[in-house]
Amino acid sequence: MKSTILSLALAIPSALACVTSAGNIINGEVRSAYIVDNGQDVCDAVWGVGRPGGSFLITCKQNSGYYLELALDGSWANYDTPHGRYTWRQATSVVGNSITWNVNQYC
């Protein structure tokens, strides 16, 4: 019985594995921003950045169910996945006109 439960537990993937949120904003413009979720690059500013108002929208893999919104100062992130929505505040480092962050969540 114990081995059956253990086998089932190992077979069920985690809904959210280790997530890294990192990036850099210089003079109010995103220079880099990305999310790596369980080793997969799912959102990356290289693919596009929108600024509809009070936040940045970072492009995620097309038709993947992922969505990333960042505060203009990088201080919080809203991260939607096929498994749910996750929101967190993230520590930033400010040097002159540059804001950077590199945060691990759910590891």
C-alpha positions as CSV (number, residue, x, y, z in Angstrom):
1,M,0.0,0.0,0.0
2,K,2.8,2.5,0.9
3,S,4.6,1.8,-2.3
4,T,1.4,2.4,-4.3
5,I,0.9,5.8,-2.7
6,L,4.5,6.7,-3.2
7,S,4.4,5.7,-6.8
8,L,1.3,7.8,-7.4
9,A,2.8,10.8,-5.6
10,L,5.9,10.6,-7.8
11,A,3.8,10.3,-11.0
12,I,1.8,13.4,-10.3
13,P,3.7,16.5,-11.5
14,S,3.9,19.6,-9.4
15,A,1.5,22.4,-10.4
16,L,4.2,25.0,-9.9
17,A,7.9,24.2,-9.6
18,C,10.8,26.5,-8.9
19,V,10.1,29.9,-10.6
20,T,12.8,32.5,-11.3
21,S,11.7,36.0,-12.0
22,A,14.6,38.3,-13.1
23,G,15.0,41.5,-15.1
24,N,16.2,45.0,-15.5
25,I,14.4,48.3,-16.1
26,I,16.5,51.3,-17.2
27,N,15.0,54.8,-17.5
28,G,11.5,53.4,-17.3
29,E,12.0,50.9,-20.1
30,V,12.3,47.1,-19.8
31,R,15.7,46.0,-20.9
32,S,15.2,42.4,-19.8
33,A,12.6,40.5,-17.9
34,Y,11.8,36.8,-17.9
35,I,10.2,33.9,-16.0
36,V,11.8,30.5,-15.9
37,D,9.4,27.9,-14.6
38,N,10.7,24.5,-13.7
39,G,13.7,25.0,-16.1
40,Q,11.5,26.3,-19.0
41,D,11.8,29.8,-20.3
42,V,8.0,30.6,-20.5
43,C,8.0,34.5,-20.6
44,D,10.7,36.7,-21.9
45,A,10.9,40.4,-22.8
46,V,12.9,39.4,-25.9
47,W,9.6,38.2,-27.4
48,G,7.9,41.6,-26.7
49,V,6.8,44.1,-24.0
50,G,3.6,46.0,-23.7
51,R,2.8,48.9,-21.5
52,P,-1.0,49.3,-21.3
53,G,-1.0,51.6,-18.3
54,G,0.4,51.1,-14.8
55,S,2.3,48.0,-15.6
56,F,4.4,46.1,-18.1
57,L,3.1,43.0,-19.9
58,I,5.8,40.6,-20.9
59,T,5.2,38.2,-23.8
60,C,5.0,34.5,-23.0
61,K,5.0,31.5,-25.1
62,Q,2.2,31.7,-27.7
63,N,-1.0,29.9,-26.7
64,S,0.6,28.4,-23.7
65,G,-1.7,29.8,-21.0
66,Y,1.1,31.8,-19.4
67,Y,0.9,35.5,-18.7
68,L,3.3,37.9,-16.9
69,E,2.5,41.4,-15.6
70,L,5.1,43.5,-13.8
71,A,4.9,46.7,-11.8
72,L,6.6,49.7,-13.6
73,D,9.2,49.6,-10.8
74,G,9.6,45.8,-10.8
75,S,8.3,45.5,-7.3
76,W,5.6,43.0,-7.9
77,A,4.7,40.3,-10.4
78,N,1.4,38.7,-11.5
79,Y,2.1,35.4,-13.1
80,D,-0.7,33.3,-14.7
81,T,-0.1,29.7,-15.6
82,P,-2.4,26.9,-16.8
83,H,-2.4,25.8,-13.1
84,G,-3.4,29.1,-11.5
85,R,-2.4,32.7,-10.7
86,Y,0.5,33.6,-8.6
87,T,1.3,37.1,-7.3
88,W,4.3,38.2,-5.3
89,R,6.3,41.2,-4.2
90,Q,9.9,41.1,-5.3
91,A,12.9,42.8,-3.9
92,T,14.6,45.2,-6.3
93,S,18.0,46.9,-6.4
94,V,18.0,50.5,-7.6
95,V,21.3,52.1,-8.8
96,G,20.8,55.4,-10.5
97,N,18.1,54.9,-13.2
98,S,18.5,51.1,-13.2
99,I,16.2,48.7,-11.4
100,T,17.1,45.0,-11.2
101,W,15.7,41.9,-9.6
102,N,16.4,38.2,-9.5
103,V,14.0,36.3,-7.3
104,N,13.3,32.6,-6.8
105,Q,9.8,31.5,-5.8
106,Y,8.3,28.2,-4.7
107,C,11.7,26.4,-4.8
